[in-house]
């Protein structure tokens, strides 16, 4: 499997592309993606999820595979990557797992109850009707398998930037947990991260509002890219500080781990 850069077409391709300028602004060196990974690995360690076992994982909404690359570099998991943006999938680097154009609503038998872990990072907030999506997602997870989620936090931070990148909502602990009520699902851990970024998101909310007349790509670039290399260094220092402290009482994002019963 590993090393093959071909995309397996499992579902009928549809015209679908993510927002202009998003992938061009992303990289594994960006402080936010490094911070998300650090918070995620800390969570796994604290709740006892092994990174040394060759779990079979599915990364849903993988985009160009940035998170899959980070996870396979940090664990021994075998991560299959899937997305509905075919161009983005083609740009993703090969990994230990497969690259699949696959719509989870197609419920292909060979993929049902096939995974030890499902990774759903920064996807759920884009879904209008979440319940059918979550139910379809969970059918791909083995009994006792884990669902690993990251979403943007705090509706008070919702801004024009969220609209530009297709966010329907932001979550808090209660609203995220409520998505899984009566679904045969056990919550294991839910925590905020990125508390130190709260002032930066408040400033971004104001700045993006003042950028009328600018293109979507320009606004997204402004919202994602640190204004100076020193800002990147500052955020990485804050990341390291937060990573040695107990989980924050509030933050800009929310990580959740749950088990399918």
C-alpha positions, 0 to 999 in steps of 0.5 A: 500500500505505502508509497503509491501516489495514485488516488483510488476512485471508489465513489463517483467524482463530483465537482467539489473544491475547497475555498480558494487560497486555503491549501496554498497558505498551509504547511506543516511548519505553520505554527497552528498546524504544529500546535494542533498536532502537539495538543493532539499527541498530548491528549493521546498520551494522557488518555493512554492511546498508543502511538506505537501500535500499527492501528488502521486509521481513516482521515476523513476530509484530508485535503492535501494530506498535511495532517496525515503526514504529521500523524504518520511521522509521529506514530506507527498508525497506517492512515488511509486518507479520503476527501471529496476534493479530487485535485487536493487528493492528487496533491497529497504525498504518498503515505503508509495508507491509501489515498481514496476518493470516497464519499462515506455516504456510499457505505462501501462494504469493504470499508464498513467497520474496517478502522480502529481509529477515525480522524475528523479534524476541522471537518464537522463545522463545515457540515450543515446536517451533522447527524446523517454524516456522523452516523455514516462516519461511525459505520466505518469504525470498529466496535470499541474503535475511537473517533478523534475530532478537532473543531473550532471553538467558541461561537463568540469568535465566529467571524467573516473568516469563518464564513470565508472558509465554510464554517457553519458553526463553532463549538463548545464542550456541550454543543460538541458532546450533544452531537453524539447523544444516543448514537452508541458512543462513549465520550472519553476526553474533551478539551480546549487548546490554543487559549493563548491564541484568543487575543489573536483571533479577536484581532483577526475578527476585526481586521477581516471585517475591514478588508472589504474589496479584497479577494477571498484568497487575500482575506484568507492569507491575512487570516492565516499567515503570521504578519512577521517571522517573530509572530510565528516564533511567539506562537510556537513559544506559547505552544510549548508553554501550554503543552506543559500545563494542564488542559486549558479551561478555554481555547480557540479549538476543541479536541474530542476522543470518543469510543464506538460501543 
